[in-house]
Amino acid sequence: PRPPERARPEPLSHHGILVLAAPFSRAGWRVDLQASERAERHLAFMPRSHPTPQGTLTERLELVDPIGGPARLVRTLTAPDGLRATAEALATSPAVLLEAMETLTPDVHFARAEGVAIAYSYRLDHDGDGWRAILRRAEAHPSGMTLTLDTRPAPGALGRFELLRDDGEPRDLPDDILAVLGLAWRPLRHARGGWSAYVWITRREPGRSADAASKMERTVAHLARTLAAPPARYHADHVRARWGVLARRALMLLLGLGVLAAAPLIMVLPVGDASTLRMLAFHLPPLLLVGLFTLRELPSLMPPPVPRRPRDDAWGPASIAAPDPRGASGDR
């Protein structure tokens, strides 16, 4: 049997539009009827401009008022270079939604690192003391790449970077290009059309959003500097950090091999059958396996690659002729 069709929401009437738009009209917003969808109970408002030292930001608001649920207000800010940032809030009253959105000034959505613009998208939550902006996503375009940070994949301490090609040039990035920044950054993994990597960030708010934004800015600045210089410079500047990444990646593999190597010793040591040590030795492998699958990020059990100097065209064909911004001598 065919599943029952979902009942369509009652379209917005002219009176309903006036009621929903009243607090926005008092704040100077005008309804954009052409961009609105009455049948979907979706109101769009005419864009506003916000001059900033970096250029004029264009702001749009969209209000969705479903029957039987909280209303949702979405802000979209577009920078002169096309970079977009959003903010979203849920509440039962349009007036409350507008008040919440006004607590987040447009300039909070954008920052710069090493000359590269970064767009931050937020969700607004009410915690009893007021509205709090929670960072959900960040985006930047360093050196012909698109870098995004999504803080939503895991509710705990992990965020997820995605790195995609903007210019279509083939690139052969070393998998430790982000991990050299510190213990919080994980090696790259190949994903659809690019790479992905996890990063450890503070588990709970209010520090989580600030920590995610700080790590995004460090990552953008690092990629902008690295990809603007010849690939050989990356290896020269980070050779010690690359070997440190190798040691961290090999730790789990060495631990597993150590357990396997030590297991036969239980047969020759003078340990009684009722000994706690014998019990632990026999149960250690399944316990390690269970512990492995409780991790938020499964470690690789394959031998990590030895750090090598990237090829001259690893950053793309243009990187072969790229001048070294710090001089040909290799000095900092």
C-alpha positions, 0 to 999 in steps of 0.5 A: 500500500502507498504511504499516506501523503503528508498534509501540506501546511496551510499557506500564509494569508496576507494577514498572516504575513503582516502578523509575522513581519510586524516586528521586522517592519518596525526594525526597518525590514521589508518583505520580499514577496517575490522571494517568499513562498506562501505555500511553504510558510516561508518569508524572505526580506529585502537585503541590507548592506553593511559597510566594513573596512574589508568591503560591503556585506549583504545581509538577508533574513528568511523566516520559516513559520511551520504550524505546530513547531517553533519558527526558524530565522536564518541570516545569510551574509555575503562578502564582496568576494562571494564568501557566505556565512549564516546564523540560525535561531529557533523560537516560538515568536518572530519578535524573539527571533529578531532580538536573538539575531540582533545580538550577533553583529554582522562583523562577527561572521568574518575574520582574516588569517594571513590575508585570507578571509574566513566565514563563520556560521553560527547557531543561536541557542538560549541557555537561560542567561541569554542567547549564545552563538555556537560555531557550527561551520567555518569556510576559507579559500587559501591558495586555490583550496576550499577549507571547511571546518564542521564542528557537528560530526561528533558531539564530543571533542572532534571537528572535521576539516575538509580540503577541496581543490578550487582551481582544478589543479592536481595536488599531492599534499602530504598527509601530515600537512595539518598534523605538523601544527600540533597534537590536536590536528590529525593526518589527512585522509583522502575523501571525495574530490579532496581530503578530510582530517579531524581536529580535537577542540574543546568539548563544551561551550562556551570554550568550544566555539572560541577554540574551533575558531582559533584552530581554523585561523591557525590552519588557514594561516599555515596552509596559506604560507605553505602553499604559497612557497615551494613544496621543498620549503615545507619539508625543510621548515617542518622536518622535526614536526613531521618525524613527531607525527610519524612517532605519534602515528606509530604508537598504536601499532607499536603498542599492538605489536608489543602486546603480541610479543609479550603474550607468549611470556605468560607460558614461561613465567612462574605464574599460577593458574589463579593469578590475576596476571594470567587472567589479564593476559588472556583477556587483554586482547579482547579488552584492547579490541573493545577499547579500540572501537570505543574511540571516536577516531579509529587509529590506523594500524598500517605502518605510517609513511616516512616523511619525504620531501614533496615533489616540486609540483606537489602543490600543482603545476604552478608551484614549480615556478613559485618563488620562495617568499623567504629567499632562496637560501632557505633561511627564515 
